Amino acid sequence: MEALISTFHIDWHLIIAQAVNFVVVIVVLWYFALRPIGKLME
């Protein structure tokens, strides 16, 4: 496993930070874009 991580230069801190950022963007889009558009379509 260590060889795989060093071969592909995987940085777990960066992967976790990107996952958190992705979740934040999805929540913001849901709250400010998708919910109002859904209400407008009703």
C-alpha positions, 0 to 999 in steps of 0.5 A, spaced: 500 500 500 505 504 501 508 503 494 502 505 491 501 511 495 508 513 493 507 511 486 501 516 485 503 521 490 497 521 494 496 526 499 490 524 504 490 531 507 488 534 500 483 528 498 479 530 505 480 537 504 477 536 497 471 532 499 469 537 504 469 542 499 465 538 494 460 537 500 460 545 501 459 546 494 453 541 493 450 544 500 450 551 497 448 549 490 442 545 493 440 551 498 441 557 493 439 554 486 435 547 486 430 549 492 428 555 489 428 552 482 424 546 484 419 551 488 418 555 482 417 549 477 411 547 482 
